[in-house]
Amino acid sequence: MSNIALSIGPITIYWYSIMIIIGTVIGLIILFCEVKKNKMNINFFYDLIFYVMLFGIIGARIYYVLFNLDYYMTYPSEIIKIWHGGLAIHGGILSGFLVIYLYCKKHNVNMFKVTDLFAVSVIIAQSIGRWGNFFNKEAYGMVTSLSKLKSCHIPTFVINGMYIDGNYYQPTFLYESIWNLIGFIIMLIIRRKNNKIGTLTGFYLIWYSIGRCFIEYFRSDSLMFLNIKVAQIVSIILFFVGIFIILKSKGSEYCVKKKN
């Protein structure tokens, strides 16, 4: 299966990029619907989203490049070619949080009122975006057998896509996509039942970290540091950060209101 969706002359459009864009657009639609529902200041979010997306992508790429520095020092021209894969979500999460913190501090807004909204959108965007890894033939797991994959009732086209260089691999991208989709549904329920600021942010960090830490164990292309999988270390840290945020969450309305 090719990772190229469309090629017209010098213009090449990759499935990886398409899946990232689809996930982003759906996430933004959900975000703006909630902003409108709560009668928040839409201009506040227009500017913030621009910065979060820009520095989120830059952060995700820098994070990935730093843990593959030998390769990118040898092939520096590959650094900007994100369509070849290589956006580490933890880098995007960390840089996104930093941007939101600085932006909310500047505007004197409780950042968790904002991250609660972003968390719901981000997790569904991640769920969809993971399919970009499928087309790029990356983020897969350990070698397995055809019979094992069939016994797990995995769709045939996914099984075929996981046949790489003469071996079948665990579709860990699919496991994470499903995990995030379930988390998204749970977060929608929480959002209807709970108005404590920080709850959704904390839940996102906890839920995503549990799934990522477990799934990362089966990954065969993980970013490494001193023979330790970086994603598992970061996931454990973010898991406890999520617990801390929930314990400190407070009941309040989301009120980044429109200006009169």
N, C-alpha and C positions, 0 to 999 in steps of 0.2 A: 504494500500500500504506500503510495507516494505521499510525501508531506506537502506537496505543491497542490494548491486548490485551483489556481488559474495562472496562466502565463501568457502575456501578450507583449511580444517584442522584448524590450528590456525590462518590462514590469513583471515581477513575479509575486504572487500573493500566496502565502503559506497558510495551511490549516491551523498551525500553531497560533498565528496572529489572529485569525478569524475567531478561534475559540476564546482567546483572551478578550477580544473586543465584544463578543456576545455576552460573556460573563460580566464584563464591566458595564455594558449598557443595561442589562437586566438589574444589576446591583444599583445603578444610579436611578432607574425608574422606581425601584422600591424605596430608595432613600428619599427621593423628592415627593413621593406620595405621602410618606410619613411627615416630612417637613410641612407640606401643605395641610395635612390633617391636623397638625398641632399648631397651625398658624404661626410658624416661625419666620424669622427674617431670611428670605430666600437668597438675598444678596450675600449674606454672611456665608452661606454654603456654596454659592457659585465660586467665590474666590478661594475658599478653603479646599474645595474639591480639586480645583486646578493645581494647587500646590501639593496636595496629598498624592494625586496621580503622578505628577511630574517627579517628585522626590521619592515616591514609592517605587517607581520603575528604576530610577537611578540607584536607590538603596538596594533593591533586589539584585540588580546587576553587579554592583560593587561587591556585595556580600558573596555572590557566586564566584566572581573573578578572584577575590582574595583567597578563597579556599581551593582555587585551581591555578594558582599564580605561576607555577612552572610552565604550564601549557600556554597561558596568555603572554608570558614573557617571551616565549618562543614564537608565538603567532599573535603579535599585538593587534593586527588588523581585525582579528576575530572579536575583540572586546566589544565593539559596537554592534556586532551582528546578533542581536537578541533573537532574531527569527530562526537562528540555529539552535535555540534553546538556551537555558541558563539564566532563569530568573528565580532566585531563591526567595520563597515566600517569607521566610523569617526576616530577611533583610528588608523586604517591603513593609512588613508589620512594624518592625522597630523604627524605621525611618518615618512611616506614616504616623505612629504614635508621637514621635518627636515633633513633627510638623503641627499636628493637632494641638499638642501641649503649648507650643510657642504661639500659635495663632490664637488660641483661646485665652492665653495669658495676656496677650496684647489687647484683646477685646473684653477682658474681664468676664469671661464666661466659664462656667464649670465644664472642664473638658470631658467629664464622664457623661454629661448630657449629650455631648456630641458623639463620643465613641460608642455609646449605646446604639445610636442610629447607624453608624458606620458598620458596627459589628455584624448586624443582620445582613446588610448588603454585601459585606466582604465574604462571609462564609458561603453564600450562594454563588458569588463570583468565582470563588476558589473551586467549588464543586464543578462548575462548568469549565473553568479554565484548565482543570486537570486533564481534560480530553485533548488539549493541545499536546500534552506529553505523549498521548497515545499515537498521534500522527507523527510525532518526532521520534518515536520509538525510544523513549527515555522514561525515567522514573518507574522502571519495572523492577520486579523482584528476582528471587533466586530461580535457578533452573528447576523445572518441574516436568511433568509428563502430560501428554495429550489426554490420557484417561483421567488424570487427576483434575484437570481443568474442566473437562466435561462433567465430571461428578459434582462439581460445584455449580452447575447450571449456568455457567458463564456463556454469554452470547457467542455464537460461532464467529462473527466478524471480529470480536475482541480476541478470541483464541487464535485466529489466523494472524492477527496483527501482532500477537505475542510470539510468533515463530520468527526468531531472529538468529541469523548466522547458524542455522542448523539445530537450534534448541528452542524449546518452549519455556516461557518465563511466567512467573506470577504477575498478574496485572495489578500491581499495587496502586497504580494511578486510579484504577476503578474502585478499589477498596476505599481509598481516601475520598474519592468523589461521592460515593454512597454515604460514607460517614459524615461528610460535611452537609449533604442534603438532609440527612436525619437531624443533624444539629440545627439546620435552618428551620425546619418544621417545629422543633421544640422551642426555638427562640421566638417564633411567631406566637406560640401559645403563651410563653412567659410574658411577652410584651403586652398581651391582652389582660393578663391576670396580675401583673406586678408593676408598680410604678416607682420602685426604689432605684434611684440613680446609681448606676454602676453595676447593677445586677447582670444586664445583658453583656456588658464588657467582660465582667468576671467569668460568666458562663462560657463565652466564646473562647477565652484563653484556656479555661479548664478543658472544655470539650475538644477543641482542636488539638491541644497538647496531648491529651490521652490517646486520641486516634493516631496522631503523627508519631508519637513515641513508640507505640506498638507496631504500626505499619513499617516504620523505619527499620525495624529489626529485620524485616524481610527484603528490604531494598538492597540492590546490588551495585547501585551507582551513587551511594551517599557521599556527601561532603565529609571529609575526615580531618581530624586534628589530633595528632599523637595517637593514631590508631583508635580513636573514639569517634563515633558518629556525632557530628556537630548538632544535627537536628534534635537528637535525643537529649543532649545537654540543655539546649535552649528550651526545648519543650518542658523539661522538668522545672526549669526556672520560671517559665511563663505560667505553668500550672499553679505554683505557689503564689505567684503574683495575682493570678485570678482569684484564688481563695481569699487572699488579703483584701482585694477590692470588694468582693461580695460581703465580707465581714464588716467592712467600713461603709457599705452602701447605705444611703439615706432615702427615705420616702419623700418625694417631691415631684412637682410637675415639671415637664420639659418646657422651658419658657425662654428660648432665644426668640423673643417676640419681634414682630414687625415694628418698624419705627413709624410713629405717627407723622 
